């Protein structure tokens, strides 16, 4: 295979990865987790870390 054939294969792989990441990001089963992460900055409660510190 030539260099340009590999570029075509790489383009297809990257397109499939892009579509897969978009599908994962907008999947309804991830909505609750992403909403929690987005709103966590607004929480007033301190977060416990594994070593017991509060942030």
N, C-alpha and C positions, 0 to 999 in steps of 0.2 A: 504494500500500500504506500502511496505517496504521501507527502506532507499535507497536501490539500485534502486528501481523503480523511486523514486523522483530524484535520480541522473541522470537517463536516461531522464526524462522529462526536467530537468534543462539543460542537454546537448543539447537537441533539441531546446529549447528556445534560448540558447546562439548562436547556429548555425544560427538560423533564424535571430537573431539580427545582427550578423556579416555580413550576406549576405545583409540584409537591409541597414546597414550603408555603405557597399561597393557600393551598387546600388545607394544610395543617393549621395555619394562622386563622383562617376563617371558619374552621370546623365548629359546629355548635357545641360539641362536647367539651371544648376548651374555653368556652365563653366565661364560665364561672371562675375558672382559675385566672384568666387574664383580667377579668373585672376586679378580682381580689388584689391582684398585683398592681393594677392601675390605681386603686383606691387606698392602697396601703400607705402611701405617702401622706394621706390626709388623716390617718388614724392618730389619735392622741395618746393611745395606750403605748407604753414602752414595750419593746420587743425583747424577750429573753433570748440570750445567746447561750450556746452550750457551756460556756465557762461561768455562767451566772451573772454576768454584767447586764445592766439595763442600758439601752440606747434610746 
